[in-house]
Amino acid sequence: MEGYCLLCNRLSQLQLSHVLPAFTFRWQKKSGSHIRHSATINQRVQDGAKEYWLCVDCEQLFNEWETKFANAIFHPTNVDGVPSISYGDWLLKFCASVSWRCPLHLRQQTALAELTPEQRRLTDQAQKTWAEFIRGEREHPGVFEQHLVPFGPVTASPGTDLPPNINRYLLRVIEIDFARSASTMFAYSKFGRVPYWDLCS
């Protein structure tokens, strides 16, 4: 499919790319879980959502960071809990690449329809900043921060009323979501035990 790459803005043959990295869905299927989309929660699907967003070069750039993240963080964390992790500049690039995809996908799902004009402006600014950082035009995402916080199982919850399937959610679910308050909003990406927040304001 020919079109303009949404990351580098070049006219090219666009690739059918996963919204969230493909390794997350391979892991989910291999470990015996069924993949479901939130819009049709009772219907099983074979793979995660895909879109014609990226050219070959940008797809390959994302793949390099995704491979490093999968091997150094995702698979060790989902097998053995939280390991000692060695990482480099690629980790922030990987996180920003997923953050950049979040508003694109959520807009298509109309999940951002209720944002105020100022919140939409900040979301657009965050996405533009992440794209510039991914392309090497910025040294850092600045105020549009990335926070990676691995989860573990809940063994006791005194004083709280957690759902009985909370550990299935914490350890197994793959999702994208968006939340906001009067002063802060963030996109949330979760791959099994490895969630992180993309701070927009």
Secondary structure, DSSP 8 states (H G I E B T S, - for coil): -EEE-TTT--EEE-EEEESS-HHHHHHHHHTT--EEETTEEEEEESS--EEEEE-HHHHHHHHHHHHHHIIIIIHHHHHHSS------HHHHHHHHHHHHHHHHHHHHTTTTTT--HHHHHHHHHHHHHHHHHHTTS-SS-TTS-EEE---------TT----TTHHHHHHH-EEEEEEE-SS-EEEEEEETTEEEEEE--
